[in-house]
């Protein structure tokens, strides 16, 4: 098997999958989205505090997003740290959601 055949098989095997550059762009985009989401949560928290409203619902949404990211990473990569972080973020999200419902 020569070099061109190996390259062609590799291309066919990776068809439909993002290449390394695309994966890095998607990863940076996801991190940027979560940073913007956190900034929006902070702004909403300040507005809700000024309006004398509970703000735990805002962070329940953010924490559940973080839990989903880590649990998905754990599902794909099977690193125990991802599972631990996912479960912790999920527990925090659940506590915040219950607190938010209790305050209504």
TORDO-431884 format. One record per residue (C-alpha): residue in one letter; z, x, y; residue number from 1. Coordinates in nm, 2 decimals. Layout:
<rs>
res = A&c3 = Z&c1 = X&c2 = Y&n = NUM
...
</rs>
This chain:
<rs>
res = X&c3 = 0.00&c1 = 0.00&c2 = 0.00&n = 1
res = X&c3 = -0.10&c1 = 0.15&c2 = 0.33&n = 2
res = X&c3 = 0.06&c1 = 0.13&c2 = 0.67&n = 3
res = X&c3 = -0.15&c1 = -0.16&c2 = 0.80&n = 4
res = X&c3 = -0.07&c1 = -0.37&c2 = 0.49&n = 5
res = X&c3 = 0.30&c1 = -0.31&c2 = 0.54&n = 6
res = X&c3 = 0.28&c1 = -0.40&c2 = 0.91&n = 7
res = X&c3 = 0.09&c1 = -0.72&c2 = 0.83&n = 8
res = X&c3 = 0.34&c1 = -0.83&c2 = 0.57&n = 9
res = X&c3 = 0.62&c1 = -0.77&c2 = 0.81&n = 10
res = X&c3 = 0.45&c1 = -0.98&c2 = 1.08&n = 11
res = X&c3 = 0.39&c1 = -1.26&c2 = 0.83&n = 12
res = X&c3 = 0.75&c1 = -1.24&c2 = 0.72&n = 13
res = X&c3 = 0.88&c1 = -1.27&c2 = 1.07&n = 14
res = X&c3 = 0.64&c1 = -1.54&c2 = 1.19&n = 15
res = X&c3 = 0.81&c1 = -1.80&c2 = 1.40&n = 16
res = X&c3 = 1.12&c1 = -1.59&c2 = 1.46&n = 17
res = X&c3 = 1.20&c1 = -1.45&c2 = 1.80&n = 18
res = X&c3 = 1.16&c1 = -1.07&c2 = 1.83&n = 19
res = X&c3 = 1.44&c1 = -0.84&c2 = 1.95&n = 20
res = X&c3 = 1.35&c1 = -0.88&c2 = 2.32&n = 21
res = X&c3 = 1.34&c1 = -1.26&c2 = 2.29&n = 22
res = X&c3 = 1.68&c1 = -1.26&c2 = 2.11&n = 23
res = X&c3 = 1.83&c1 = -1.04&c2 = 2.38&n = 24
res = X&c3 = 1.70&c1 = -1.27&c2 = 2.65&n = 25
res = X&c3 = 1.84&c1 = -1.58&c2 = 2.47&n = 26
res = X&c3 = 2.17&c1 = -1.40&c2 = 2.43&n = 27
res = X&c3 = 2.19&c1 = -1.31&c2 = 2.80&n = 28
res = X&c3 = 2.08&c1 = -1.66&c2 = 2.89&n = 29
res = X&c3 = 2.36&c1 = -1.81&c2 = 2.68&n = 30
res = X&c3 = 2.62&c1 = -1.58&c2 = 2.84&n = 31
res = X&c3 = 2.49&c1 = -1.67&c2 = 3.18&n = 32
res = X&c3 = 2.51&c1 = -2.04&c2 = 3.10&n = 33
res = X&c3 = 2.87&c1 = -2.01&c2 = 2.99&n = 34
res = X&c3 = 2.96&c1 = -1.82&c2 = 3.31&n = 35
res = X&c3 = 2.80&c1 = -2.08&c2 = 3.52&n = 36
res = X&c3 = 2.97&c1 = -2.35&c2 = 3.32&n = 37
res = X&c3 = 3.31&c1 = -2.18&c2 = 3.38&n = 38
res = X&c3 = 3.24&c1 = -2.17&c2 = 3.75&n = 39
res = X&c3 = 3.16&c1 = -2.54&c2 = 3.76&n = 40
res = X&c3 = 3.48&c1 = -2.61&c2 = 3.56&n = 41
res = X&c3 = 3.68&c1 = -2.42&c2 = 3.82&n = 42
res = X&c3 = 3.52&c1 = -2.61&c2 = 4.10&n = 43
res = X&c3 = 3.57&c1 = -2.95&c2 = 3.93&n = 44
res = X&c3 = 3.93&c1 = -2.85&c2 = 3.85&n = 45
res = X&c3 = 4.00&c1 = -2.78&c2 = 4.22&n = 46
res = X&c3 = 3.83&c1 = -3.11&c2 = 4.32&n = 47
res = X&c3 = 4.04&c1 = -3.30&c2 = 4.06&n = 48
res = X&c3 = 4.36&c1 = -3.13&c2 = 4.17&n = 49
res = X&c3 = 4.29&c1 = -3.22&c2 = 4.53&n = 50
res = X&c3 = 4.22&c1 = -3.58&c2 = 4.43&n = 51
res = X&c3 = 4.54&c1 = -3.58&c2 = 4.22&n = 52
res = X&c3 = 4.35&c1 = -3.64&c2 = 3.90&n = 53
res = X&c3 = 4.40&c1 = -3.47&c2 = 3.56&n = 54
res = X&c3 = 4.16&c1 = -3.19&c2 = 3.50&n = 55
res = X&c3 = 4.21&c1 = -3.11&c2 = 3.13&n = 56
res = X&c3 = 3.90&c1 = -3.30&c2 = 3.03&n = 57
res = X&c3 = 3.68&c1 = -3.05&c2 = 3.21&n = 58
res = X&c3 = 3.83&c1 = -2.76&c2 = 3.01&n = 59
res = X&c3 = 3.82&c1 = -2.96&c2 = 2.69&n = 60
res = X&c3 = 3.44&c1 = -2.97&c2 = 2.72&n = 61
res = X&c3 = 3.42&c1 = -2.60&c2 = 2.80&n = 62
res = X&c3 = 3.65&c1 = -2.50&c2 = 2.51&n = 63
res = X&c3 = 3.46&c1 = -2.71&c2 = 2.27&n = 64
res = X&c3 = 3.14&c1 = -2.54&c2 = 2.37&n = 65
res = X&c3 = 3.30&c1 = -2.20&c2 = 2.31&n = 66
res = X&c3 = 3.43&c1 = -2.32&c2 = 1.97&n = 67
res = X&c3 = 3.08&c1 = -2.43&c2 = 1.88&n = 68
res = X&c3 = 2.93&c1 = -2.09&c2 = 1.97&n = 69
res = X&c3 = 3.18&c1 = -1.89&c2 = 1.77&n = 70
res = X&c3 = 3.17&c1 = -2.12&c2 = 1.47&n = 71
res = X&c3 = 2.79&c1 = -2.10&c2 = 1.46&n = 72
res = X&c3 = 2.81&c1 = -1.72&c2 = 1.48&n = 73
res = X&c3 = 3.06&c1 = -1.73&c2 = 1.20&n = 74
res = X&c3 = 2.83&c1 = -1.95&c2 = 0.99&n = 75
res = X&c3 = 2.54&c1 = -1.72&c2 = 1.04&n = 76
res = X&c3 = 2.71&c1 = -1.38&c2 = 1.03&n = 77
res = X&c3 = 3.03&c1 = -1.45&c2 = 0.83&n = 78
res = X&c3 = 3.26&c1 = -1.23&c2 = 1.04&n = 79
res = X&c3 = 3.62&c1 = -1.34&c2 = 1.03&n = 80
res = X&c3 = 3.68&c1 = -1.28&c2 = 1.40&n = 81
res = X&c3 = 3.42&c1 = -1.53&c2 = 1.49&n = 82
res = X&c3 = 3.58&c1 = -1.79&c2 = 1.26&n = 83
res = X&c3 = 3.92&c1 = -1.71&c2 = 1.41&n = 84
res = X&c3 = 3.80&c1 = -1.74&c2 = 1.77&n = 85
res = X&c3 = 3.61&c1 = -2.06&c2 = 1.69&n = 86
res = X&c3 = 3.91&c1 = -2.22&c2 = 1.53&n = 87
res = X&c3 = 4.13&c1 = -2.11&c2 = 1.82&n = 88
res = X&c3 = 3.89&c1 = -2.25&c2 = 2.08&n = 89
res = X&c3 = 3.86&c1 = -2.57&c2 = 1.88&n = 90
res = X&c3 = 4.23&c1 = -2.61&c2 = 1.87&n = 91
res = X&c3 = 4.26&c1 = -2.56&c2 = 2.24&n = 92
res = X&c3 = 3.98&c1 = -2.81&c2 = 2.30&n = 93
res = X&c3 = 4.15&c1 = -3.06&c2 = 2.08&n = 94
res = X&c3 = 4.49&c1 = -3.02&c2 = 2.26&n = 95
res = X&c3 = 4.32&c1 = -3.05&c2 = 2.60&n = 96
res = X&c3 = 4.13&c1 = -3.36&c2 = 2.49&n = 97
res = X&c3 = 4.44&c1 = -3.53&c2 = 2.36&n = 98
res = X&c3 = 4.62&c1 = -3.44&c2 = 2.68&n = 99
res = X&c3 = 4.34&c1 = -3.58&c2 = 2.88&n = 100
res = X&c3 = 4.34&c1 = -3.91&c2 = 2.69&n = 101
res = X&c3 = 4.72&c1 = -3.93&c2 = 2.71&n = 102
res = X&c3 = 4.70&c1 = -3.90&c2 = 3.09&n = 103
res = X&c3 = 4.47&c1 = -4.19&c2 = 3.13&n = 104
</rs>
